[in-house]
Amino acid sequence: MRTQVIRNYRWTVVGLLFFATTINYLDRQVIGLLKPALEKEFSWTESDYSYIVMAFSAVYALGLLVFGRIIDFIGTKPGYAISIVVWSLAAMAHALATSTLGFGICRAMLGAGESGNFPAAIKAVTEWFPRKERALATGLFNSGANIGAVLAPAVVPWLAIHYGWQAAFGLTGIFGFVWLIFWWIYYDKPSRQKRLSRQEFEYIHLDDAHQSREEGASIPWLKLFTYRQTWTVLAGKFLTDPIWWFFLFWLPAYFSSTFRLNLGSLGAPLIVIYTATSIGSIFGGWMSSYLIKKGWKVYKARKITLLTFALCVVPVIFTRYAPNMWVAVGLISLAAASHQAWSANMYTIASDMFPKNCVSAVIGIGGMAGSVGGILFPLVVGLLLDHYKALGLLPMGYNLLFLICGFAYLLAWVLITQLSPKMEKIVPGSDSEPLSG
């Protein structure tokens, strides 16, 4: 029986990536929402919680290096499947934890599995989209991170209140296995996908002037570190990913302590913030894609877009002066939405500058750098908040943290422009030299 050809099948692929990323962030955020309840049950200090977050971040960093290379080697389809099975099992295992150490082990397992999500998703976008559409496609699937963050405060507190915190971990972990069924049925590389029309296949590869050369091209992993382009991705992720993780893991505690919200009333401000981030992710991807279609050079469109959203994060430093909770929600929403717009373009510049067979490895390296920052920043957060909590000045600790958040993106943008002024593409075997701009 002949498989039916589906028009614009590449957007079906984006749908699969979107739902996987939604599940990824739903599972990731459960512990942040339950922190006020779990810290009472297990007598956690802010430092204890930061160590649990660091366990996730450390293994996530190592996992990105491993998964990035594995996915480049075995392919997107099986690589993504392995990733989601591991993280779904780890998410469910939290329900069995009975100590702080147990939570740390479960978070480490979760980090190992979830580290495969973005290397696999970015590689899928690289396989399925021409350069001018990649930022938009990335923004669309990356908005799943925000939908997951919206669903979590709507679902997790309700489950915890009615069925206990164990149910919140156990039930949310099931979704990954449901997604896996659809992934295995509907995903494959364009060259193997029978549902793909010839016209769309040619459109996907319209700007691959060196397609045959790139399909077999690869760069040794260690040699990647000799290119400025790799350090561009690394610097951009190292300085900004920890800010997003701070928003994920500490915002529930911030609203709980600053505005005296309980578990049942945390949902509203968090839903507003993460709904805004969905808009930011899609708009950020659309903006650079639009500028490219209008005739801008790729590197110029990416850099102007990154600068725009780096500037949009700065107002978060004024959160300390917010006269009420909803003003604070507005400022944090703008910063978090701008992060996701920034992130959509950071992921895309890796595919702009590297051949397809290296994209997952570079995304893994960049993600590893972000995770190293994610290891160090929670340590600062925990120590800072414990210090000011002991002085009875906890809001002051959050004020300093928002100050750091406000200027991190501008610093990252300056480094990116210095490292890769024109974001030139590397072609193995050509005259491209290591450390070329």
C-alpha positions as CSV (number, residue, x, y, z in Angstrom):
1,M,0.0,0.0,0.0
2,R,1.4,3.4,-1.1
3,T,2.1,5.8,1.8
4,Q,0.1,9.1,1.4
5,V,2.2,12.1,0.6
6,I,1.6,15.0,3.0
7,R,2.2,18.6,1.9
8,N,4.6,20.6,4.1
9,Y,5.6,17.5,6.1
10,R,8.5,19.4,7.7
11,W,6.0,21.2,9.9
12,T,4.8,17.8,11.2
13,V,8.3,17.2,12.3
14,V,8.3,20.5,14.1
15,G,5.1,19.4,15.9
16,L,6.9,16.2,17.1
17,L,9.8,18.3,18.4
18,F,7.4,20.7,20.0
19,F,5.6,18.1,22.0
20,A,8.9,16.4,23.1
21,T,10.2,19.7,24.3
22,T,7.0,20.4,26.1
23,I,7.3,17.0,28.0
24,N,10.9,17.7,28.7
25,Y,10.2,20.9,30.5
26,L,7.1,19.6,32.2
27,D,9.2,16.8,33.8
28,R,12.0,19.2,34.6
29,Q,10.0,21.8,36.4
30,V,8.0,19.5,38.8
31,I,10.6,19.8,41.5
32,G,10.7,23.6,41.4
33,L,7.0,23.8,41.9
34,L,7.1,21.3,44.8
35,K,10.1,23.0,46.4
36,P,8.1,24.8,49.1
37,A,6.4,21.5,50.2
38,L,9.4,19.3,49.8
39,E,11.8,21.6,51.7
40,K,9.4,21.3,54.7
41,E,9.1,17.6,54.5
42,F,12.8,16.9,54.0
43,S,14.1,20.0,56.0
44,W,16.0,21.4,53.0
45,T,18.1,24.6,53.2
46,E,18.5,26.7,50.1
47,S,21.9,25.2,49.7
48,D,20.5,21.7,49.9
49,Y,18.1,22.5,47.1
50,S,20.9,24.1,45.1
51,Y,22.9,20.9,45.3
52,I,20.0,18.9,43.9
53,V,19.8,21.4,41.1
54,M,23.5,21.1,40.6
55,A,23.3,17.3,40.4
56,F,20.9,17.7,37.4
57,S,23.1,20.4,35.8
58,A,26.4,18.4,36.2
59,V,25.1,15.2,34.6
60,Y,23.1,17.3,32.0
61,A,26.4,18.9,31.0
62,L,28.2,15.6,30.6
63,G,25.2,14.1,28.9
64,L,25.1,16.8,26.3
65,L,28.7,15.9,25.2
66,V,27.8,12.2,25.0
67,F,24.4,12.5,23.4
68,G,25.5,15.1,20.9
69,R,28.1,12.7,19.5
70,I,25.9,9.7,19.8
71,I,23.1,11.4,17.8
72,D,25.6,12.4,15.1
73,F,26.7,8.8,15.0
74,I,23.5,6.7,15.2
75,G,21.1,9.2,13.9
76,T,18.3,11.5,15.1
77,K,15.5,8.9,15.3
78,P,17.1,6.3,17.6
79,G,19.0,8.9,19.5
80,Y,15.9,10.9,20.5
81,A,14.1,7.7,21.5
82,I,16.9,6.6,23.9
83,S,16.9,10.1,25.4
84,I,13.2,10.2,26.2
85,V,13.0,6.7,27.6
86,V,15.8,7.5,30.0
87,W,14.4,10.8,31.2
88,S,10.8,9.5,31.5
89,L,11.9,6.7,33.7
90,A,14.0,9.1,35.8
91,A,11.1,11.5,36.2
92,M,8.9,8.7,37.5
93,A,11.6,7.5,39.8
94,H,11.4,10.8,41.8
95,A,8.2,9.4,43.4
96,L,10.3,6.7,45.1
97,A,12.8,9.1,46.6
98,T,12.9,9.2,50.4
99,S,15.9,11.4,51.1
100,T,17.8,14.4,49.8
101,L,20.4,12.0,48.3
102,G,17.6,10.1,46.6
103,F,16.3,13.3,44.9
104,G,19.9,14.1,43.9
105,I,20.3,10.7,42.2
106,C,16.9,11.0,40.4
107,R,17.8,14.5,39.2
108,A,21.1,13.2,37.9
109,M,19.3,10.5,35.9
110,L,16.9,13.1,34.6
111,G,19.7,15.3,33.5
112,A,21.3,12.4,31.6
113,G,18.2,11.6,29.7
114,E,17.0,15.2,29.0
115,S,20.5,16.1,27.7
116,G,19.5,14.4,24.4
117,N,16.5,16.6,23.7
118,F,18.1,19.7,22.1
119,P,21.0,18.1,20.2
120,A,18.4,15.8,18.6
121,A,15.9,18.5,17.9
122,I,18.4,20.9,16.4
123,K,19.8,18.1,14.2
124,A,16.2,17.3,13.1
125,V,15.6,21.0,12.2
126,T,18.9,21.0,10.3
127,E,17.9,17.9,8.3
128,W,14.4,19.2,7.6
129,F,14.7,22.9,6.9
130,P,16.6,25.3,4.7
131,R,18.6,28.0,6.5
132,K,16.1,30.8,6.1
133,E,13.5,28.8,8.0
134,R,15.6,27.2,10.7
135,A,15.3,30.0,13.3
136,L,11.5,30.0,12.9
137,A,11.3,26.2,13.2
138,T,13.6,26.3,16.2
139,G,11.5,29.0,17.8
140,L,8.3,27.0,17.3
141,F,9.6,23.8,18.8
142,N,11.5,25.6,21.5
143,S,8.2,27.2,22.5
144,G,7.4,23.8,23.8
145,A,9.7,24.6,26.7
146,N,7.4,27.3,27.7
147,I,4.2,25.4,27.2
148,G,5.6,22.7,29.4
149,A,6.4,25.4,32.0
150,V,2.8,26.7,31.6
151,L,1.3,23.2,32.0
152,A,3.4,22.4,35.1
153,P,1.9,25.0,37.4
154,A,-1.5,24.2,36.1
155,V,-1.2,20.4,36.7
156,V,1.5,19.7,39.3
157,P,0.1,21.6,42.3
158,W,-3.4,20.1,41.6
159,L,-1.9,16.6,41.5
160,A,0.2,17.2,44.7
161,I,-2.7,18.7,46.7
162,H,-5.2,15.9,45.7
163,Y,-3.0,12.8,45.4
164,G,0.4,13.7,47.0
165,W,3.7,14.9,45.6
166,Q,4.6,11.3,44.5
167,A,1.7,11.3,42.0
168,A,2.9,14.6,40.5
169,F,6.3,13.0,39.6
170,G,4.9,9.6,38.6
171,L,2.0,10.7,36.4
172,T,3.9,13.4,34.5
173,G,6.6,10.9,33.6
174,I,4.2,8.8,31.6
175,F,3.8,11.3,28.8
176,G,7.2,10.6,27.2
177,F,6.3,7.0,26.4
178,V,3.1,8.2,24.6
179,W,5.1,10.6,22.5
180,L,7.6,7.9,21.6
181,I,4.9,5.9,19.7
182,F,4.3,8.9,17.4
183,W,8.0,9.6,17.0
184,W,8.7,6.1,15.8
185,I,5.9,6.1,13.3
186,Y,6.2,9.6,11.8
187,Y,9.9,10.6,11.9
188,D,12.7,9.8,9.5
189,K,15.3,11.6,7.5
190,P,14.0,13.4,4.4
191,S,15.8,11.0,2.1
192,R,13.9,8.0,3.8
193,Q,10.5,9.6,4.5
194,K,7.9,8.2,2.1
195,R,5.3,10.8,3.2
196,L,7.5,13.6,1.8
197,S,6.9,15.0,-1.7
198,R,9.7,15.5,-4.2
199,Q,9.0,19.2,-4.4
200,E,9.3,19.6,-0.6
201,F,12.5,17.6,-0.6
202,E,14.0,19.9,-3.1
203,Y,12.9,23.0,-1.2
204,I,14.5,21.6,2.0
205,H,17.8,21.3,0.3
206,L,17.6,24.4,-1.9
207,D,20.5,26.2,-0.3
208,D,22.7,23.1,0.1
209,A,25.3,24.0,-2.5
210,H,27.7,21.6,-0.8
211,Q,25.1,19.1,0.1
212,S,26.8,15.9,-1.1
213,R,30.1,17.1,0.5
214,E,28.5,18.0,3.8
215,E,26.5,14.7,4.1
216,G,29.7,12.8,4.6
217,A,31.7,15.6,6.2
218,S,32.7,15.5,9.8
219,I,35.1,17.3,12.1
220,P,36.9,15.4,14.9
221,W,35.4,16.3,18.2
222,L,38.5,17.8,19.8
223,K,39.2,19.9,16.7
224,L,35.8,21.6,17.1
225,F,37.4,23.5,20.0
226,T,39.9,25.1,17.7
227,Y,37.2,27.1,15.8
228,R,36.0,30.5,16.9
229,Q,32.6,29.4,15.8
230,T,32.5,26.7,18.5
231,W,33.5,29.2,21.2
232,T,30.8,31.6,19.9
233,V,28.1,29.0,20.7
234,L,29.9,28.1,24.0
235,A,30.1,31.7,25.3
236,G,26.5,32.5,24.4
237,K,25.2,29.4,26.2
238,F,27.5,29.6,29.2
239,L,26.4,33.1,30.2
240,T,22.7,32.8,29.5
241,D,21.5,29.3,30.1
242,P,21.9,29.6,33.9
243,I,19.6,32.6,33.9
244,W,16.8,30.5,32.4
245,W,17.4,27.7,34.9
246,F,17.2,30.3,37.7
247,F,13.8,31.3,36.3
248,L,12.7,27.7,36.2
249,F,13.9,26.4,39.5
250,W,13.6,29.5,41.8
251,L,10.7,31.6,40.6
252,P,8.1,29.5,42.5
253,A,10.2,30.0,45.7
254,Y,10.6,33.7,44.9
255,F,6.8,34.3,44.6
256,S,6.2,32.1,47.6
257,S,8.5,34.0,49.8
258,T,8.1,37.5,48.5
259,F,4.4,37.6,47.9
260,R,3.3,34.9,50.4
261,L,1.8,32.6,47.9
262,N,0.9,29.0,48.8
263,L,1.1,26.0,46.5
264,G,-2.4,26.4,45.3
265,S,-2.0,30.1,44.3
266,L,1.4,29.8,42.6
267,G,-0.1,28.9,39.2
268,A,-1.4,32.2,38.0
269,P,1.8,34.3,37.9
270,L,3.9,31.4,36.6
271,I,1.3,30.6,33.8
272,V,1.5,34.3,32.7
273,I,5.3,34.3,32.7
274,Y,5.6,31.1,30.7
275,T,2.9,32.0,28.3
276,A,4.9,35.1,27.5
277,T,7.9,33.0,26.9
278,S,6.1,31.0,24.3
279,I,5.4,34.2,22.4
280,G,9.0,35.2,22.8
281,S,10.4,32.0,21.4
282,I,8.2,32.1,18.3
283,F,8.7,35.8,17.7
284,G,12.5,35.5,18.2
285,G,12.7,32.7,15.6
286,W,10.4,34.6,13.2
287,M,12.3,37.9,13.5
288,S,15.7,36.7,12.2
289,S,14.0,34.5,9.6
290,Y,11.9,37.5,8.4
291,L,15.0,39.7,8.1
292,I,16.8,37.0,6.1
293,K,13.8,36.8,3.7
294,K,13.9,40.6,3.4
295,G,17.5,40.3,2.0
296,W,19.6,40.7,5.2
297,K,22.8,38.7,5.4
298,V,22.3,35.7,7.8
299,Y,24.9,36.8,10.3
300,K,23.6,40.3,10.5
301,A,20.0,39.1,11.0
302,R,21.0,36.8,13.8
303,K,23.2,39.4,15.6
304,I,20.7,42.2,15.4
305,T,18.0,39.8,16.7
306,L,20.2,38.7,19.6
307,L,21.0,42.3,20.5
308,T,17.4,43.3,20.5
309,F,16.4,40.6,23.0
310,A,19.6,41.1,25.1
311,L,18.4,44.7,25.6
312,C,14.9,43.5,26.5
313,V,16.2,41.5,29.4
314,V,17.7,44.5,31.1
315,P,14.5,45.9,32.7
316,V,14.3,42.8,35.0
317,I,16.8,44.7,37.3
318,F,13.9,47.0,38.3
319,T,11.9,44.1,39.7
320,R,13.0,45.2,43.2
321,Y,11.0,48.4,42.7
322,A,7.8,46.6,41.7
323,P,4.9,48.0,43.7
324,N,2.9,44.8,43.5
325,M,3.2,41.2,42.3
326,W,1.8,41.8,38.8
327,V,4.3,44.4,38.0
328,A,7.0,42.0,39.0
329,V,5.3,39.3,36.8
330,G,5.4,41.7,33.9
331,L,9.1,42.5,34.2
332,I,10.1,38.8,34.7
333,S,7.8,37.9,31.8
334,L,9.6,40.2,29.4
335,A,13.0,38.9,30.5
336,A,12.0,35.2,30.3
337,A,10.3,35.7,26.9
338,S,13.5,37.5,25.7
339,H,15.6,34.6,26.9
340,Q,13.6,32.2,24.7
341,A,13.9,34.5,21.7
342,W,17.6,34.7,22.3
343,S,17.8,30.9,22.7
344,A,16.0,30.2,19.5
345,N,18.7,32.1,17.6
346,M,21.6,30.7,19.6
347,Y,20.6,27.2,18.6
348,T,20.2,28.2,15.0
349,I,23.6,29.9,14.6
350,A,25.2,26.5,15.3
351,S,23.5,25.1,12.2
352,D,24.5,28.3,10.3
353,M,28.2,27.8,11.0
354,F,28.7,24.0,10.9
355,P,28.0,21.1,8.6
356,K,25.0,18.9,9.3
357,N,27.1,16.0,10.7
358,C,28.6,18.2,13.3
359,V,25.6,20.1,14.5
360,S,24.6,17.8,17.3
361,A,28.1,17.8,18.6
362,V,28.3,21.6,18.6
363,I,24.9,21.9,20.3
364,G,26.1,19.4,22.9
365,I,29.3,21.5,23.5
366,G,27.2,24.7,23.8
367,G,24.7,23.0,26.0
368,M,27.5,21.6,28.2
369,A,28.9,25.1,28.6
370,G,25.4,26.3,29.6
371,S,25.1,23.5,32.1
372,V,28.5,24.3,33.6
373,G,27.1,27.7,34.2
374,G,24.0,26.0,35.5
375,I,26.2,24.2,38.0
376,L,28.0,27.3,39.2
377,F,25.1,29.7,39.3
378,P,22.9,27.6,41.6
379,L,25.8,27.4,44.0
380,V,25.9,31.2,44.1
381,V,22.1,31.4,44.3
382,G,21.9,29.0,47.2
383,L,24.7,30.7,49.2
384,L,23.4,34.1,48.5
385,L,19.8,33.3,49.5
386,D,20.8,31.4,52.6
387,H,23.0,34.4,53.7
388,Y,20.2,37.0,53.3
389,K,17.6,34.7,54.7
390,A,19.7,34.4,57.9
391,L,19.7,38.2,58.1
392,G,16.0,38.4,57.5
393,L,16.6,40.2,54.2
394,L,15.7,37.5,51.6
395,P,14.3,39.9,49.1
396,M,17.7,41.6,48.9
397,G,19.2,38.3,47.7
398,Y,16.7,38.1,44.9
399,N,17.4,41.7,44.0
400,L,21.1,41.0,43.4
401,L,20.2,37.9,41.4
402,F,17.9,39.9,39.1
403,L,20.8,42.4,38.6
404,I,23.0,39.6,37.4
405,C,20.3,38.3,35.1
406,G,19.8,41.8,33.6
407,F,23.3,42.2,32.2
408,A,24.3,38.6,31.3
409,Y,22.9,38.7,27.8
410,L,24.6,42.0,26.8
411,L,27.9,40.5,28.0
412,A,27.2,37.4,26.0
413,W,26.4,39.4,22.9
414,V,29.7,41.4,23.1
415,L,31.6,38.1,23.2
416,I,29.7,36.6,20.3
417,T,30.4,39.6,18.1
418,Q,34.0,39.6,19.0
419,L,34.5,35.8,18.4
420,S,32.5,35.6,15.1
421,P,31.9,39.0,13.5
422,K,30.4,37.4,10.3
423,M,29.5,33.9,11.6
424,E,31.2,32.2,8.6
425,K,30.3,28.6,7.8
426,I,32.9,25.9,8.2
427,V,33.3,23.4,5.4
428,P,35.6,20.5,6.1
429,G,38.3,20.0,3.5
430,S,38.0,23.6,2.3
431,D,40.3,26.5,3.1
432,S,38.5,27.3,6.3
433,E,41.1,27.6,9.0
434,P,40.7,26.9,12.7
435,L,40.1,30.1,14.8
436,S,38.9,31.9,11.7
437,G,36.1,34.4,12.3
